[in-house]
Amino acid sequence: ESEDFNARNCLDTIQTMIFIEGYLEDKELLDCYMAAIEAKVTVRQEFKLDSIHSASDNLVVAVNQRRGQRLDEERSGVLRKSVEQAVIKATRKALTKKFNMNQRKLKLPVDSC
């Protein structure tokens, strides 16, 4: 049974919520959203998950849109990179925890899940 075990069977859903305090133009908001999607794809590929995106995955990027200083190109790039790094870190942590829990519960070899 462990040979047939697929990493996808370990995974229920990945809920990702990003909250940003500040004001973003539409382009910057879309940039953050795309950075988060790319980060999730990167981690899913690291974990060798069959499906890059499942129907149960959700991604929310919320911004309070408080008027403030607009982001210049450099600061916009820093924000994008920060979102990407935060999503990678959180997704890795969640998948590692989920897979380690399933390995203990199902007594599977480390490389099967």
Secondary structure as UniProt FT lines:
FT   TURN            2..4
FT   HELIX           7..10
FT   STRAND          15..20
FT   HELIX           26..46
FT   TURN            47..48
FT   TURN            55..56
FT   STRAND          58..63
FT   HELIX           73..106
FT   HELIX           110..112
//
